[in-house]
């Protein structure tokens, strides 16, 4: 069979036979193979721990982004009350980016949870196979002549070796996914660090590079909408200045109070 | 014969099913070669379903090698293409 299955089978079989070629003596093969299996089981445990760590990191980042959303919303409100609409818009752009990132993080956490579950299942299966192998190897050592033993060992070791190769593949996939997410998480951290202002007055009228980047990342219609809502809300609440007419027009109709902090 | 779905389980399947399995596998290959995302998703799912529904799961404590090994169910089209480019799914 030459298709997708054929290629997979060839690759895995080559790996298993490499494992089996190591020793001439049956008893030695058995012990060596068993030792490798136990090592692999340790690797899987470490792999699971790595996925859990990556997940926790993303969850912490989620938390801090949620705080940023609340903070930026407050800052936009303050800027607007002070009559600085441009600054309010910038804060809302940043809030919009943070909200989008939050959604992305949510998906990633879910995906890592799935990876964790897969690895845990793999670990259990491998453990069962190793246990079966351990029992079998003692039987083989005790009961069979060298020639017979070779055949039985080959069978048993192929079975468990394949499971090891399979777990290895599952781990590799989990690692790849985790690394991708780490890289992304780092990028988000940087943006986020630059994203909230410690002091809104520290930001002048001029846009810096980060602002320009954020503007590209954020959804302008959503930002317009937020801004209009906020204006309407402030106008109503303070009973003072009337809200200015929206640039695009119509976006802020309805004047519903915006719910700050809602991600 | 024994068929493994990578990352999942081994299944024992009657030898007579081999032709059907081959057909399903060829459909996946055709979709990958055509860079057809929808075709790949549906043909690969059909191949996996066939194995799951026609096979009997091999016990976790049974030590047998597989005659065939299928890639993991969450394989993407890009990964499948990569597979055919000579760099296998499993790193050396």
Interface residues (C-beta under 8 A of the other chain):
Chain A: X1 X3 X4 X5 X6 X7 X8 X9 X11 X12 X13 X15 X16 X118 X122 X124 X125 X128 X129 X131 X132 X133 X136 X155 X156 X158 X159 X160 X161 X162 X165 X166 X168 X169 X170 X172 X173
Chain B: X3 X4 X6 X7 X9 X21 X22 X25 X26 X28 X29 X32 X44 X60 X61 X62 X63 X64 X65 X66 X67 X68 X69 X70 X71 X72 X74 X80 X83 X84 X88 X89 X90 X91
